[in-house]
Amino acid sequence: MAGCRLCPRRCGIDRQQHIGICGADNRIKIARAAPHFWEEPCISGQNGSGAVFFSGCTLRCVYCQNYEISSGGKGEYVSEEDFVSILFSLKAQGVHNINLVTPDQYLSLLAPILRRVKEELALPIVINCSGYESCEMLSLLDGVADIYLVDYKYADDAPAKRLSGVDNYVKTVTEALPEMFSQVGRPCFSEDGMLQKGMIIRHLVLPGERKNSLMVLDSIKSIFSAEDFLLSLMSQYTPNGKEGAPMRTLTHFEYQSVAARAEEYGFDGYFQAFSSQNRSFTPPFDGKGVTK
């Protein structure tokens, strides 16, 4: 944590003394830990995914639906013992997996804990992340992660800089995805259809960024075969009023043309209903499961 180089920003800040660009210091901070029912069907199932929402983020996406915690700092500090208790509390509630949402800035703290409790926990561990992860970061999760639920936001660094504040997203994500795949392999399901191992690549189609979305699909096709992963194509963008964020929702043409390209490439997975353009997918960051 002293001279932090954990994420691809490599900001070098002393997180034992200061808060990094990611919004985190050297303590684990969590905004919510509860069964979550709005992930892909093979993640949420009937009982929900055991979602742990971490505070902070290594990106600064102007359109983030979780901005209260990603950049707003909302959350509670927890000890390592509290974090373990949270995991086993979620298991006791019958969740299908443990879903760590935006954990990047804490991976050096989390990975040893997860490695220690993984066998007893006996649930798939989902790393729900942005695609902005270095291979060095991901190496901490080798043998820990079972499922990567990963965004591929941009195949062009111009919108990455404009909308997320980084200029090395494309190089980072195209190196990170093969590393993730090398750890978890092709999708593997339980008898009841729940994903046990594998990678889901998410892409949110943004208004005015159709060309970028098509480039993302082209890039995925150049890296993987269709059997290597599941695609989750999302249409849920809802304007949040933030400066620099798109001020309108998607058009049918924008989404359907991207969906048609994914079908042309034979990608299997999930195509979000066009009616998903509302805030119902944003959970209340009320400290549930965290606040004592």
C-alpha positions as CSV (number, residue, x, y, z in Angstrom):
1,M,0.0,0.0,0.0
2,A,3.0,2.3,0.3
3,G,3.7,3.6,-3.2
4,C,0.6,1.8,-4.7
5,R,1.1,0.2,-8.1
6,L,-1.9,-2.2,-7.8
7,C,-4.0,-0.9,-10.7
8,P,-3.0,0.1,-14.2
9,R,-2.9,3.8,-13.2
10,R,0.1,3.0,-11.0
11,C,-0.4,6.3,-9.2
12,G,2.3,5.6,-6.6
13,I,0.3,7.1,-3.7
14,D,1.0,5.9,-0.1
15,R,-2.4,4.4,0.8
16,Q,-1.3,4.0,4.4
17,Q,-1.4,7.7,4.7
18,H,-3.7,9.0,1.9
19,I,-6.6,8.0,-0.3
20,G,-5.7,6.9,-3.8
21,I,-7.3,8.0,-7.1
22,C,-9.4,4.9,-6.6
23,G,-11.0,6.4,-3.5
24,A,-9.5,3.8,-1.2
25,D,-6.9,3.8,1.6
26,N,-5.5,0.6,3.2
27,R,-8.8,-0.5,4.8
28,I,-11.6,-2.5,3.2
29,K,-14.7,-0.4,2.6
30,I,-18.1,-2.0,1.7
31,A,-21.4,-0.3,0.8
32,R,-23.7,-3.3,0.7
33,A,-23.6,-7.1,1.1
34,A,-26.8,-8.9,0.3
35,P,-28.4,-11.4,-2.1
36,H,-28.6,-9.7,-5.5
37,F,-31.2,-10.8,-8.2
38,W,-30.3,-8.5,-11.1
39,E,-27.2,-10.3,-12.5
40,E,-27.3,-12.7,-15.5
41,P,-29.6,-15.7,-14.8
42,C,-26.7,-18.1,-14.5
43,I,-25.3,-15.9,-11.7
44,S,-28.4,-14.8,-9.8
45,G,-30.5,-17.9,-10.2
46,Q,-33.5,-18.3,-7.8
47,N,-31.7,-17.5,-4.5
48,G,-29.6,-14.6,-5.6
49,S,-25.9,-13.9,-6.0
50,G,-24.0,-13.0,-2.8
51,A,-23.1,-9.5,-3.9
52,V,-20.5,-7.5,-1.9
53,F,-20.3,-3.9,-3.3
54,F,-17.0,-2.3,-2.5
55,S,-16.5,1.4,-2.3
56,G,-14.3,3.2,-4.7
57,C,-13.2,2.4,-8.3
58,T,-10.1,2.6,-10.4
59,L,-12.1,4.2,-13.2
60,R,-14.1,7.4,-13.2
61,C,-16.9,6.6,-15.6
62,V,-19.2,9.7,-15.9
63,Y,-22.2,7.5,-16.6
64,C,-21.7,5.1,-13.6
65,Q,-25.0,3.9,-12.1
66,N,-23.2,3.2,-8.8
67,Y,-21.6,6.6,-8.5
68,E,-22.7,6.9,-4.8
69,I,-20.1,4.3,-4.0
70,S,-17.7,4.4,-7.0
71,S,-16.8,8.1,-6.6
72,G,-19.1,9.3,-3.8
73,G,-17.3,7.4,-1.0
74,K,-20.4,5.8,0.5
75,G,-19.7,2.7,2.6
76,E,-18.4,1.3,5.9
77,Y,-14.9,0.3,6.8
78,V,-14.7,-3.4,7.9
79,S,-12.0,-5.5,9.4
80,E,-10.7,-8.7,7.8
81,E,-12.7,-10.7,10.4
82,D,-15.8,-8.7,9.6
83,F,-15.3,-9.4,5.9
84,V,-15.1,-13.1,6.5
85,S,-18.2,-13.0,8.6
86,I,-20.0,-11.2,5.8
87,L,-19.0,-13.9,3.3
88,F,-20.3,-16.7,5.6
89,S,-23.5,-14.7,6.4
90,L,-24.2,-14.6,2.7
91,K,-23.6,-18.3,2.3
92,A,-26.1,-18.9,5.2
93,Q,-28.7,-17.0,3.2
94,G,-28.5,-19.6,0.5
95,V,-26.8,-17.6,-2.3
96,H,-25.4,-19.3,-5.3
97,N,-22.0,-17.6,-5.3
98,I,-19.9,-14.9,-3.7
99,N,-20.0,-11.9,-6.1
100,L,-17.3,-9.3,-5.4
101,V,-18.4,-6.1,-7.2
102,T,-15.5,-3.7,-8.1
103,P,-13.0,-5.2,-5.7
104,D,-9.9,-4.1,-7.7
105,Q,-8.6,-1.5,-5.3
106,Y,-8.6,-4.0,-2.4
107,L,-7.2,-7.1,-4.1
108,S,-3.9,-7.1,-2.2
109,L,-6.0,-7.3,1.0
110,L,-8.8,-9.6,-0.3
111,A,-6.9,-12.3,-2.1
112,P,-5.1,-13.8,0.9
113,I,-8.4,-13.8,2.9
114,L,-10.2,-15.5,0.0
115,R,-7.5,-18.0,-0.4
116,R,-7.7,-18.9,3.3
117,V,-11.5,-19.4,3.4
118,K,-12.2,-20.7,-0.1
119,E,-12.4,-24.4,0.7
120,E,-14.7,-23.9,3.7
121,L,-16.8,-21.3,1.8
122,A,-17.4,-23.9,-1.0
123,L,-19.1,-21.4,-3.3
124,P,-18.0,-20.1,-6.7
125,I,-16.2,-16.7,-6.3
126,V,-17.2,-14.2,-8.9
127,I,-14.9,-11.3,-9.7
128,N,-17.2,-8.5,-11.0
129,C,-14.9,-6.1,-12.6
130,S,-14.3,-3.3,-15.2
131,G,-11.7,-4.9,-17.5
132,Y,-9.2,-2.3,-16.3
133,E,-7.1,-4.8,-14.5
134,S,-3.4,-5.4,-15.0
135,C,-2.1,-9.0,-15.3
136,E,-0.1,-8.4,-12.1
137,M,-3.4,-7.6,-10.3
138,L,-5.1,-10.7,-11.8
139,S,-2.2,-12.9,-10.7
140,L,-3.4,-12.4,-7.1
141,L,-6.6,-14.1,-8.0
142,D,-5.2,-17.2,-9.8
143,G,-6.6,-20.2,-7.9
144,V,-9.2,-17.9,-6.1
145,A,-11.5,-16.7,-8.9
146,D,-13.9,-19.1,-10.4
147,I,-15.9,-16.7,-12.6
148,Y,-15.0,-13.4,-14.1
149,L,-17.9,-11.2,-14.8
150,V,-16.0,-8.6,-16.7
151,D,-16.8,-5.4,-18.6
152,Y,-15.3,-4.7,-22.0
153,K,-16.2,-1.1,-22.2
154,Y,-14.1,0.3,-25.0
155,A,-12.1,-0.8,-28.0
156,D,-11.1,2.8,-28.7
157,D,-9.1,4.9,-26.2
158,A,-10.8,8.1,-27.2
159,P,-14.1,7.4,-25.5
160,A,-12.2,5.6,-22.7
161,K,-10.4,8.9,-22.0
162,R,-13.5,11.0,-22.4
163,L,-15.9,8.9,-20.4
164,S,-13.7,7.0,-17.9
165,G,-10.7,9.1,-17.5
166,V,-8.0,6.7,-18.6
167,D,-5.9,6.5,-21.8
168,N,-4.7,2.9,-21.6
169,Y,-7.9,1.0,-21.3
170,V,-7.7,-0.9,-24.7
171,K,-4.2,-2.2,-24.1
172,T,-5.1,-3.1,-20.5
173,V,-8.4,-5.0,-21.3
174,T,-7.0,-6.9,-24.3
175,E,-4.2,-8.2,-22.1
176,A,-6.5,-8.8,-19.1
177,L,-9.1,-10.9,-20.8
178,P,-6.7,-13.8,-21.9
179,E,-5.3,-13.8,-18.4
180,M,-8.8,-14.2,-16.9
181,F,-9.6,-17.0,-19.4
182,S,-6.3,-18.8,-18.6
183,Q,-7.4,-18.9,-14.9
184,V,-11.1,-20.0,-15.3
185,G,-11.4,-21.7,-18.7
186,R,-14.6,-22.2,-20.7
187,P,-18.0,-21.9,-19.1
188,C,-19.0,-24.9,-16.8
189,F,-22.5,-25.2,-15.3
190,S,-24.1,-27.1,-12.5
191,E,-27.0,-29.4,-13.2
192,D,-29.4,-26.6,-12.3
193,G,-27.9,-24.2,-14.8
194,M,-25.7,-22.1,-12.5
195,L,-22.3,-21.1,-13.7
196,Q,-19.5,-22.7,-11.7
197,K,-16.5,-21.7,-13.8
198,G,-15.9,-19.4,-16.7
199,M,-16.0,-15.9,-18.0
200,I,-19.0,-13.6,-18.9
201,I,-17.9,-10.6,-21.0
202,R,-20.3,-7.7,-20.5
203,H,-20.7,-4.8,-22.8
204,L,-23.0,-1.8,-22.2
205,V,-24.0,-0.1,-25.4
206,L,-23.8,3.6,-24.9
207,P,-25.8,6.3,-26.8
208,G,-23.7,7.7,-29.6
209,E,-21.0,5.1,-29.2
210,R,-22.3,2.4,-31.6
211,K,-19.0,2.3,-33.6
212,N,-17.1,1.6,-30.3
213,S,-19.6,-1.2,-29.5
214,L,-19.0,-2.9,-32.9
215,M,-15.3,-2.5,-32.4
216,V,-15.6,-4.3,-29.1
217,L,-17.3,-7.2,-30.6
218,D,-14.8,-7.4,-33.4
219,S,-12.0,-7.4,-30.8
220,I,-13.6,-10.2,-28.8
221,K,-13.9,-12.3,-31.9
222,S,-10.2,-11.8,-32.7
223,I,-9.2,-13.0,-29.2
224,F,-11.7,-15.8,-28.4
225,S,-13.8,-18.5,-30.0
226,A,-17.5,-18.3,-29.3
227,E,-17.2,-21.4,-27.0
228,D,-14.7,-19.7,-24.7
229,F,-17.1,-17.2,-23.0
230,L,-20.6,-15.9,-22.6
231,L,-21.5,-12.5,-23.8
232,S,-23.8,-10.2,-21.9
233,L,-25.0,-7.3,-24.1
234,M,-26.6,-4.6,-22.1
235,S,-29.0,-1.8,-23.1
236,Q,-29.7,-0.4,-19.6
237,Y,-28.0,3.0,-19.8
238,T,-30.0,5.6,-18.1
239,P,-28.9,9.3,-18.1
240,N,-27.7,10.3,-14.7
241,G,-27.3,14.0,-15.3
242,K,-23.6,14.0,-14.7
243,E,-21.4,16.4,-16.8
244,G,-20.0,14.6,-19.8
245,A,-22.4,11.6,-19.7
246,P,-24.7,10.9,-22.6
247,M,-27.9,12.8,-22.0
248,R,-30.3,10.4,-23.8
249,T,-31.1,6.7,-23.8
250,L,-30.2,4.3,-26.6
251,T,-32.2,4.1,-29.8
252,H,-33.5,0.8,-31.1
253,F,-31.2,1.0,-34.1
254,E,-28.1,1.5,-31.9
255,Y,-28.8,-1.6,-29.8
256,Q,-30.2,-3.9,-32.4
257,S,-27.4,-3.2,-34.9
258,V,-24.9,-4.2,-32.2
259,A,-27.0,-7.2,-31.2
260,A,-27.1,-8.3,-34.8
261,R,-23.3,-8.2,-35.0
262,A,-23.1,-10.4,-31.9
263,E,-25.5,-12.9,-33.4
264,E,-23.6,-12.9,-36.7
265,Y,-20.5,-13.9,-34.8
266,G,-22.3,-16.7,-33.0
267,F,-21.8,-15.3,-29.5
268,D,-23.8,-17.1,-26.9
269,G,-25.1,-15.5,-23.7
270,Y,-27.6,-12.8,-22.7
271,F,-29.2,-9.9,-24.7
272,Q,-30.8,-7.5,-22.3
273,A,-34.4,-6.4,-23.0
274,F,-34.5,-2.9,-24.5
275,S,-37.0,-2.0,-21.8
276,S,-34.2,-2.2,-19.2
277,Q,-33.5,1.6,-19.5
278,N,-34.4,2.5,-16.0
279,R,-32.8,2.7,-12.5
280,S,-34.3,-0.5,-11.2
281,F,-30.9,-2.3,-11.6
282,T,-29.2,0.0,-9.1
283,P,-29.4,-1.4,-5.6
284,P,-29.9,0.8,-2.6
285,F,-26.5,1.4,-1.0
286,D,-27.9,1.4,2.5
287,G,-25.2,-0.6,4.3
288,K,-27.3,-3.8,4.3
289,G,-25.2,-6.7,5.5
290,V,-22.4,-4.4,6.6
291,T,-23.7,-2.0,9.2
292,K,-24.0,-3.5,12.6
